[in-house]
C-alpha cells in the first residue's frame, strides 16, 4: 500500500495568521490587565459615579470618593442697578467639597465661596468639615431625586439658595497667599503684553512690577488680613418654571457631548440652567452680627447655574459666560477652552516622568462653546465634539491705554434648523486689568485649595451671530455682568486653536 504521509510543511511561526493571533492575544491580555487595575483602583468609584450620573450632571458625584476629588457648583446672579456708582450687581455663590490626596488629608473640607459682595471685602471663603456636607437628593420629600445639598446650615437646591454662613466658619485667605497669586497674575499679564507688543514703546511696562502695582499692595493685604471675620446670610429663589435647561440627547447627555461617556477625564463640566429669573434675592455681610459690611438686592435679576467636578482643574483655560443681553433677553452664552489631558492626568503625569519627549502629545485643546437664542429657542453649539464645527480665531489681548484685557473668539457650525447653512459666531469679552477677585481652586501642586484664578464678574460681552452664506445677521448684542477667567499659558491654546 502506498505511503500517504502528509508532506505539507509546518506553518511558519511568523506567518500572518500566527502574528495576528499573537497580537490579538497580547492585546486581550493588556486590556484585561488594564481593566483589572481599573477595577482595583481607588478611582474606580469616581468612574462609576460619572457613569451613574451621566444624565444628571448637576447631582453630587462624590459619594464614596475619599481622595483626589473636588466638586463645585456655580450659581451666578446679575442685575442691572440704577445707581451711578454701581450700575450692575453681579454675585456668584460657589458651594463645594474638596478631597485631596491621602498625603494631604488634613486639607479636605467642604466650602462655600461668595464672590461679588458689595463693600470693602468683595469675596469670602467659608470652610466646613466634610461631615457638614450632606447630599439631600433622596431625602427631599417634596421632590425626591431633585438636586439639593446642605453645607452646615446652608441649603443649595435647583431653585433656591439659603445662606447661613457664620463668622466662625470664615476662612481668611492669608496675605502671603494673595501676594503669591498677584505675582503670578502679574507674570501672566507681562507675558501676554510681550506677545501682543514685542517691539512696542510699552517696553517699560513689560516689567511685572507694573502689573503688580495694579493689584492691592502688600501693606493693604496686611491690613485686610488683620480685620476680623464676618458672616454672610442670604436667600435666593429662582423657580424651575423660569429656568431654561440645556437641551440634551442620548449622544449629548450634557454640555460635554459624547465625551461625557469618558469617565476618566481630569475635569468635567455641567450646565444646569442657561437662564432664569431671580424672583427673590437678598444678601448681607455682617461683622459681629451687627455691622453691615455690604448688602445686595437682586430681585428681578437673572441667573445661571453650572458646575465642575473631577480630579483637578485644567492647567490652562479661558472661560466666559454672559446672559444679560439687551436686545436678545433670555439668551445665554458659555465658552470654555482648555488644555485637556486626553487619557487623564495620571497618564499624562506618567508620560512626563518616563517619556518626556511625548508629553506635548498627551494634551490637546478642547472647547465647549454654546449660544442659546431665546427668541427662536435655538441652541447653537460650536464645541469640539460637534461635527463640522470649527474654531476660526482665538485671541487674548491687552490694551494698556484703556486698562483692559479682551478675549476674542470666532467659530462656525452648522445651523441646527438647516444643516446646509453655516452659522458664524464672533465674541469679544472685555474686563478691566487686575480688577478680578482671587478665587480659590484645587491645586495639585499645592495639595490644597489655593488662590489661582482671577475671577471677573463685571466684564462686557459683544456678540454677533450670522449666516455665512447670506450674511444675514441673526443676533448682534451686548451683555454686561459677564464672567471671564484667563488662566495659565493661553499662548499654548492660541498656537493650537488658530
C-alpha positions as CSV (number, residue, x, y, z in Angstrom):
1,X,0.0,0.0,0.0
2,X,1.4,3.4,-1.0
3,X,2.6,5.7,1.9
4,X,0.2,8.7,2.1
5,X,2.1,10.6,4.8
6,X,1.3,14.3,4.7
7,X,4.3,16.3,3.3
8,X,2.8,19.7,3.9
9,X,5.4,21.9,5.7
10,X,4.5,23.1,9.2
11,X,3.2,26.6,9.5
12,X,5.8,29.3,9.9
13,X,5.9,30.9,13.4
14,X,6.0,34.3,11.5
15,X,3.0,33.7,9.2
16,X,0.4,36.5,9.0
17,X,-2.2,34.3,10.7
18,X,0.1,33.4,13.6
19,X,1.2,37.0,14.1
20,X,-2.4,38.2,14.1
21,X,-3.3,35.6,16.7
22,X,-0.4,36.5,18.9
23,X,-1.2,40.2,18.6
24,X,-4.8,39.7,19.5
25,X,-3.9,37.6,22.5
26,X,-1.4,40.2,23.7
27,X,-3.9,43.0,23.2
28,X,-6.5,41.0,25.2
29,X,-4.0,40.4,28.0
30,X,-3.2,44.1,28.1
31,X,-6.8,45.2,28.1
32,X,-7.6,42.6,30.8
33,X,-4.8,43.9,32.9
34,X,-5.9,47.5,32.4
35,X,-9.5,46.6,33.4
36,X,-8.3,44.7,36.4
37,X,-6.1,47.6,37.5
38,X,-9.0,50.0,36.9
39,X,-11.4,47.9,39.0
40,X,-8.9,47.8,41.9
41,X,-8.0,51.4,41.5
42,X,-9.2,53.9,44.2
43,X,-10.6,55.9,41.2
44,X,-13.0,53.1,40.2
45,X,-15.6,54.7,42.4
46,X,-15.1,58.0,40.6
47,X,-15.6,56.3,37.2
48,X,-18.7,54.5,38.3
49,X,-20.1,57.8,39.7
50,X,-19.6,59.6,36.4
51,X,-21.5,56.8,34.6
52,X,-24.3,56.7,37.2
53,X,-24.9,60.4,37.0
54,X,-24.4,60.7,33.2
55,X,-27.8,62.3,32.6
56,X,-27.8,64.2,35.9
57,X,-24.6,66.3,35.9
58,X,-25.9,68.7,38.5
59,X,-26.2,66.0,41.1
60,X,-23.4,65.3,43.6
61,X,-20.8,62.9,42.2
62,X,-18.6,62.4,45.2
63,X,-20.4,59.7,47.2
64,X,-17.9,57.1,48.4
65,X,-15.0,59.1,46.9
66,X,-12.4,59.7,49.6
67,X,-9.5,61.4,47.8
68,X,-8.2,63.2,44.7
69,X,-11.6,64.8,44.0
70,X,-13.3,68.1,44.0
71,X,-16.8,69.3,43.1
72,X,-18.2,72.7,43.0
73,X,-21.5,74.4,41.8
74,X,-21.5,77.9,40.4
75,X,-24.7,80.0,41.0
76,X,-24.3,83.3,39.2
77,X,-26.8,86.2,39.6
78,X,-26.7,89.5,37.8
79,X,-28.9,92.6,38.0
80,X,-28.8,96.0,36.4
81,X,-28.8,98.7,39.1
82,X,-29.9,102.2,38.6
83,X,-27.2,103.7,40.8
84,X,-24.4,105.7,39.2
85,X,-21.7,104.3,41.4
86,X,-22.6,100.7,40.8
87,X,-24.7,100.3,37.7
88,X,-24.6,96.5,37.9
89,X,-24.6,93.9,40.6
90,X,-23.0,90.5,39.9
91,X,-22.7,87.8,42.6
92,X,-21.6,84.2,42.5
93,X,-22.2,81.6,45.2
94,X,-20.0,78.5,44.9
95,X,-20.6,75.6,47.3
96,X,-18.4,72.6,47.0
97,X,-16.3,69.9,48.5
98,X,-12.5,69.2,48.3
99,X,-10.8,65.8,48.9
100,X,-7.1,65.9,48.3
101,X,-4.7,63.0,48.1
102,X,-4.1,60.9,51.2
103,X,-0.9,62.8,51.9
104,X,-2.8,66.0,52.5
105,X,-5.9,64.6,54.3
106,X,-6.0,67.4,56.8
107,X,-6.8,69.8,53.9
108,X,-10.1,68.0,53.0
109,X,-13.2,70.2,53.7
110,X,-16.5,71.5,52.3
111,X,-16.6,75.1,51.4
112,X,-18.8,78.0,50.3
113,X,-17.3,80.9,48.3
114,X,-19.2,84.1,48.0
115,X,-17.9,86.5,45.2
116,X,-19.1,90.0,44.4
117,X,-20.1,91.1,47.9
118,X,-20.7,94.9,47.8
119,X,-18.4,96.8,50.2
120,X,-14.8,96.6,51.3
121,X,-14.4,92.8,51.1
122,X,-15.7,91.5,47.7
123,X,-15.2,87.8,48.5
124,X,-15.4,85.4,51.4
125,X,-14.3,81.8,51.8
126,X,-16.1,79.7,54.4
127,X,-14.7,76.3,55.4
128,X,-16.6,73.4,56.9
129,X,-15.7,69.8,58.0
130,X,-16.7,67.3,55.3
131,X,-19.2,65.8,57.7
132,X,-21.1,69.1,57.4
133,X,-21.7,68.3,53.7
134,X,-24.9,66.3,53.0
135,X,-26.4,65.2,49.8
136,X,-30.2,65.5,50.2
137,X,-31.4,64.3,46.8
138,X,-33.1,61.2,48.3
139,X,-34.2,63.0,51.5
140,X,-36.3,65.7,49.8
141,X,-39.9,64.5,50.4
142,X,-41.4,67.2,48.2
143,X,-39.2,66.5,45.1
144,X,-37.5,63.2,45.5
145,X,-34.4,62.9,43.4
146,X,-34.1,66.7,42.8
147,X,-30.7,68.3,43.4
148,X,-30.3,69.5,46.9
149,X,-27.3,69.7,49.2
150,X,-26.6,71.1,52.6
151,X,-23.4,72.6,54.0
152,X,-23.6,73.5,57.6
153,X,-26.9,75.3,57.9
154,X,-27.0,76.5,54.3
155,X,-29.1,74.9,51.6
156,X,-28.4,74.8,47.9
157,X,-31.0,73.4,45.5
158,X,-32.1,73.6,41.9
159,X,-34.3,76.5,42.6
160,X,-33.3,78.1,45.9
161,X,-30.3,79.1,48.0
162,X,-30.4,79.7,51.7
163,X,-27.2,81.1,53.1
164,X,-26.3,80.9,56.8
165,X,-22.6,81.3,56.8
166,X,-21.4,82.0,60.4
167,X,-18.3,84.1,61.2
168,X,-16.6,81.2,63.0
169,X,-16.5,79.3,59.6
170,X,-15.0,82.3,57.8
171,X,-11.5,81.3,56.5
172,X,-9.4,84.4,55.8
173,X,-7.2,84.0,52.8
174,X,-3.7,84.8,54.1
175,X,-1.9,87.9,52.7
176,X,1.1,85.7,51.7
177,X,-1.2,83.5,49.6
178,X,-2.8,86.5,47.9
179,X,0.6,88.1,47.3
180,X,1.8,84.9,45.6
181,X,-1.4,84.9,43.5
182,X,-0.9,88.6,42.4
183,X,2.7,87.9,41.5
184,X,1.6,85.0,39.3
185,X,-1.2,87.0,37.7
186,X,1.3,89.9,37.0
187,X,3.7,87.5,35.3
188,X,0.8,86.3,33.1
189,X,-0.1,89.8,32.1
190,X,3.5,90.6,31.4
191,X,3.9,87.5,29.2
192,X,0.7,88.4,27.3
193,X,1.9,92.0,26.8
194,X,5.2,90.8,25.3
195,X,3.3,88.6,23.0
196,X,1.0,91.4,21.9
197,X,3.7,94.1,21.5
198,X,7.1,92.6,21.3
199,X,8.8,95.7,20.0
200,X,6.4,98.3,21.1
201,X,7.1,101.5,23.0
202,X,5.5,99.9,26.1
203,X,8.7,98.1,26.8
204,X,8.9,99.8,30.1
205,X,5.6,98.2,31.1
206,X,6.9,94.7,30.3
207,X,8.2,94.5,33.9
208,X,5.8,92.6,36.0
209,X,6.2,95.2,38.8
210,X,4.0,97.5,36.7
211,X,1.1,94.9,36.8
212,X,1.8,94.0,40.4
213,X,1.3,97.7,41.2
214,X,-2.3,97.5,39.9
215,X,-3.3,94.9,42.5
216,X,-3.6,95.6,46.2
217,X,-0.2,96.3,47.8
218,X,1.4,94.1,50.4
219,X,0.6,96.7,53.1
220,X,-3.1,96.7,52.0
221,X,-3.2,93.0,52.1
222,X,-1.7,93.0,55.6
223,X,-4.4,95.5,56.8
224,X,-7.2,93.4,55.4
225,X,-5.7,90.2,57.0
226,X,-5.9,91.9,60.4
227,X,-9.6,92.5,60.0
228,X,-11.9,90.2,61.9
229,X,-14.1,87.5,60.3
230,X,-17.7,88.2,59.2
231,X,-20.8,86.3,58.4
232,X,-22.9,86.1,55.2
233,X,-26.6,85.5,55.1
234,X,-28.8,85.4,52.1
235,X,-31.9,83.9,50.4
236,X,-32.3,83.5,46.6
237,X,-35.2,81.9,44.8
238,X,-35.3,81.1,41.1
239,X,-38.3,78.8,40.3
240,X,-37.8,75.9,37.9
241,X,-40.6,77.3,35.8
242,X,-38.4,80.3,34.8
243,X,-35.3,78.1,34.0
244,X,-34.0,77.3,30.6
245,X,-32.3,73.9,30.9
246,X,-29.6,72.8,28.4
247,X,-31.1,70.7,25.6
248,X,-29.7,67.2,25.7
249,X,-29.9,63.9,23.9
250,X,-28.6,60.3,24.1
251,X,-25.4,61.2,22.4
252,X,-25.1,64.6,24.1
253,X,-26.2,63.9,27.7
254,X,-24.6,67.1,28.9
255,X,-22.6,70.1,27.8
256,X,-19.7,67.6,27.4
257,X,-21.4,65.9,24.4
258,X,-20.3,62.4,23.8
259,X,-17.1,63.0,25.8
260,X,-19.3,62.7,28.9
261,X,-19.1,58.9,28.3
262,X,-15.4,59.1,29.1
263,X,-15.4,58.7,32.9
264,X,-11.6,59.3,33.4
265,X,-11.4,62.9,32.3
266,X,-9.4,65.3,34.6
267,X,-12.3,67.8,34.9
268,X,-15.9,67.6,33.9
269,X,-18.3,70.4,33.2
270,X,-22.1,70.6,33.6
271,X,-24.7,73.3,32.9
272,X,-27.9,73.1,34.8
273,X,-29.7,76.4,33.9
274,X,-28.8,78.6,30.9
275,X,-31.0,81.4,32.2
276,X,-33.6,82.0,34.8
277,X,-35.3,84.8,36.8
278,X,-34.3,85.7,40.3
279,X,-37.7,86.2,42.0
280,X,-36.1,86.8,45.4
281,X,-32.5,87.8,46.0
282,X,-31.1,89.1,49.3
283,X,-27.5,89.1,50.6
284,X,-25.9,90.7,53.6
285,X,-22.4,90.5,55.1
286,X,-22.3,91.2,58.9
287,X,-19.4,91.7,61.2
288,X,-20.1,90.9,64.9
289,X,-23.7,90.2,63.7
290,X,-24.5,93.9,63.7
291,X,-22.1,95.9,61.5
292,X,-23.2,95.7,57.9
293,X,-20.2,95.4,55.6
294,X,-22.2,95.1,52.4
295,X,-25.7,94.1,51.2
296,X,-27.4,93.5,47.8
297,X,-30.9,93.0,46.5
298,X,-31.2,91.1,43.2
299,X,-35.0,90.7,42.9
300,X,-35.8,90.6,39.2
301,X,-32.3,89.8,38.1
302,X,-31.2,86.9,36.0
303,X,-29.2,83.8,36.9
304,X,-27.1,80.9,35.6
305,X,-26.0,77.6,37.1
306,X,-23.1,75.4,36.1
307,X,-20.7,73.1,37.9
308,X,-17.3,71.4,37.7
309,X,-16.1,68.1,39.2
310,X,-13.1,65.8,38.8
311,X,-9.5,65.3,40.0
312,X,-8.3,68.8,39.2
313,X,-8.8,72.0,37.1
314,X,-7.0,72.2,33.7
315,X,-3.6,73.8,33.7
316,X,-4.7,76.3,31.0
317,X,-8.1,77.6,30.3
318,X,-10.3,80.6,29.2
319,X,-13.9,80.7,30.4
320,X,-16.5,83.3,29.6
321,X,-20.2,83.4,30.4
322,X,-23.0,86.0,29.7
323,X,-26.8,86.0,29.8
324,X,-27.8,89.6,30.4
325,X,-28.3,90.7,26.8
326,X,-30.2,93.8,25.8
327,X,-32.0,93.1,22.5
328,X,-31.9,89.3,23.0
329,X,-33.3,88.8,26.5
330,X,-33.2,85.3,27.8
331,X,-30.3,84.3,25.6
332,X,-27.2,82.8,27.1
333,X,-23.5,82.3,26.1
334,X,-20.9,80.0,27.6
335,X,-17.3,79.5,26.3
336,X,-14.7,77.2,27.8
337,X,-11.4,76.5,26.0
338,X,-8.9,74.4,27.9
339,X,-5.9,72.1,27.8
340,X,-7.2,68.6,28.1
341,X,-5.1,65.5,29.1
342,X,-6.9,63.2,26.7
343,X,-6.2,60.0,28.7
344,X,-6.5,61.5,32.2
345,X,-4.0,63.4,34.4
346,X,-2.4,60.2,35.7
347,X,-1.4,59.0,32.3
348,X,0.0,62.5,31.4
349,X,2.0,62.5,34.6
350,X,3.4,59.1,33.8
351,X,4.4,60.1,30.3
352,X,6.0,63.3,31.7
353,X,8.1,61.3,34.2
354,X,9.1,58.4,31.9
355,X,8.8,59.5,28.3
356,X,9.1,63.3,28.5
357,X,9.5,63.9,24.7
358,X,6.0,62.5,24.2
359,X,4.5,64.9,26.9
360,X,3.4,67.5,24.3
361,X,1.2,64.9,22.7
362,X,-0.8,64.0,25.8
363,X,-2.7,67.3,25.9
364,X,-5.0,68.7,23.3
365,X,-7.1,71.9,23.2
366,X,-10.7,71.3,23.8
367,X,-13.6,73.7,23.7
368,X,-17.2,73.9,25.0
369,X,-19.0,76.7,23.2
370,X,-22.7,77.3,23.1
371,X,-25.1,80.1,22.5
372,X,-28.8,79.8,23.2
373,X,-31.0,82.2,21.3
374,X,-34.1,82.7,23.4
375,X,-36.3,84.3,20.7
376,X,-36.1,81.2,18.4
377,X,-35.4,78.7,21.2
378,X,-32.3,77.5,19.3
379,X,-29.1,76.2,20.7
380,X,-26.1,76.9,18.5
381,X,-23.2,74.5,19.5
382,X,-19.6,75.3,18.4
383,X,-17.9,72.7,20.7
384,X,-15.1,70.4,19.6
385,X,-17.2,67.3,19.6
386,X,-19.8,68.8,17.1
387,X,-19.4,67.5,13.6
388,X,-18.2,70.3,11.2
389,X,-17.9,72.9,14.0
390,X,-14.6,74.8,13.7
391,X,-12.8,77.4,15.7
392,X,-11.6,80.1,13.4
393,X,-9.9,82.6,15.8
394,X,-8.8,82.6,19.5
395,X,-7.0,85.7,20.9
396,X,-6.4,87.4,24.3
397,X,-5.1,90.9,24.1
398,X,-4.2,93.8,26.4
399,X,-4.9,97.4,25.9
400,X,-2.6,99.3,28.3
401,X,-4.1,102.7,27.5
402,X,-7.6,101.5,28.2
403,X,-6.5,99.3,31.0
404,X,-8.4,96.3,29.6
405,X,-7.9,92.7,28.7
406,X,-10.1,91.2,25.8
407,X,-10.8,87.7,24.9
408,X,-11.8,87.3,21.3
409,X,-13.2,84.1,19.8
410,X,-14.7,83.2,16.4
411,X,-16.2,79.8,15.3
412,X,-18.6,78.3,12.8
413,X,-21.1,75.4,13.0
414,X,-24.0,74.0,11.0
415,X,-27.4,75.6,11.5
416,X,-29.4,73.1,13.6
417,X,-32.5,74.1,11.8
418,X,-31.0,73.8,8.3
419,X,-27.9,71.7,8.0
420,X,-27.0,73.2,4.7
421,X,-26.4,76.6,6.3
422,X,-23.3,77.6,8.2
423,X,-23.6,79.8,11.2
424,X,-20.7,82.0,12.5
425,X,-20.2,83.4,16.0
426,X,-17.9,86.3,16.9
427,X,-17.5,87.1,20.6
428,X,-15.4,89.8,22.4
429,X,-15.3,89.7,26.2
430,X,-13.5,92.6,27.9
431,X,-12.6,93.2,31.5
432,X,-10.5,95.7,33.4
433,X,-7.0,94.6,34.1
434,X,-6.2,93.5,37.6
435,X,-9.7,94.0,38.9
436,X,-10.8,90.4,39.2
437,X,-11.3,88.6,42.5
438,X,-8.8,85.9,43.6
439,X,-10.7,82.6,43.6
440,X,-9.5,79.5,45.3
441,X,-9.5,76.3,43.3
442,X,-8.0,72.8,43.6
443,X,-4.2,72.9,43.2
444,X,-2.3,69.6,42.6
445,X,1.0,71.4,43.1
446,X,0.0,72.8,46.5
447,X,-2.1,69.8,47.6
448,X,-4.9,72.1,48.7
449,X,-7.4,74.7,47.7
450,X,-5.3,77.8,46.7
451,X,-5.9,81.2,45.1
452,X,-5.3,80.5,41.5
453,X,-8.0,82.2,39.4
454,X,-8.7,85.9,38.7
455,X,-12.5,85.9,38.5
456,X,-14.0,88.8,36.7
457,X,-17.7,89.3,37.4
458,X,-18.5,92.5,35.5
459,X,-16.9,92.0,32.1
460,X,-18.6,93.3,28.9
461,X,-19.5,90.9,26.1
462,X,-20.1,91.8,22.5
463,X,-21.7,89.1,20.4
464,X,-22.5,88.7,16.7
465,X,-24.2,85.7,15.1
466,X,-24.8,85.4,11.4
467,X,-25.4,83.2,8.4
468,X,-22.1,82.8,6.5
469,X,-23.7,82.3,3.0
470,X,-26.2,85.1,3.0
471,X,-24.5,87.4,5.6
472,X,-27.8,87.7,7.4
473,X,-27.2,88.8,11.0
474,X,-29.3,86.8,13.5
475,X,-28.1,88.5,16.7
476,X,-25.9,91.5,17.4
477,X,-26.0,92.4,21.0
478,X,-24.1,93.2,24.2
479,X,-24.2,91.8,27.7
480,X,-22.9,93.3,30.9
481,X,-22.1,91.5,34.1
482,X,-20.3,88.8,32.2
483,X,-17.9,86.3,33.8
484,X,-14.3,85.9,32.5
485,X,-11.4,83.8,33.6
486,X,-8.0,83.6,31.8
487,X,-5.6,81.2,33.4
488,X,-2.2,79.7,32.5
489,X,-0.2,79.9,29.3
490,X,-3.0,80.9,26.9
491,X,-0.4,81.3,24.2
492,X,-0.4,77.5,24.1
493,X,-4.1,77.5,23.3
494,X,-3.7,80.2,20.7
495,X,-1.0,78.3,18.9
496,X,-3.1,75.2,18.7
497,X,-6.5,76.7,18.1
498,X,-5.7,79.3,15.4
